Amino acid sequence: MAFLRQWLLGVVSCAFLVSLLDQLTPEGSVRKLARFSGGLVLILCMLRPLGTAEPWELALDLDGPPPTAWHWRSNTAT
């Protein structure tokens, strides 16, 4: 839960700074470039956990399908 809180705080802080810088830039091509750059920075902030994760943390368990609710109910009925 602490990881999610830290990630969310980073994304919100990044969005706040990007929004503040967007308001401070002058109109015209400079603002367009600032918005584009700010959007890239915000995307990088959102994807940061993927860059810091170890490969085995991202591995999928493909041994079989997850148990369905019907399977779970039939096992608890005994």
C-alpha positions, 0 to 999 in steps of 0.5 A: 500500500505504501508503494501505491501511495508513493507512486500516486503522490509522485504522479500528482506532484508531477501533474501539479508542476506540469500544470503550473509551468503550463500556466507560466509559459507565454502563448504561442509555439512556446506553450505548445512545446511546453505542453508536449514536454509536460505530457511526456514528463507526466507519462514518464512519471506514470510509467516509472514503476515499470522501469524500477521493477525487477523482471521476475516481478512482472512475470505472468503465471501462465500455468493455467487459468485462474479459478472461477467462482464456480470452481471455488464454490464447488470446492467449499461445498464439501 
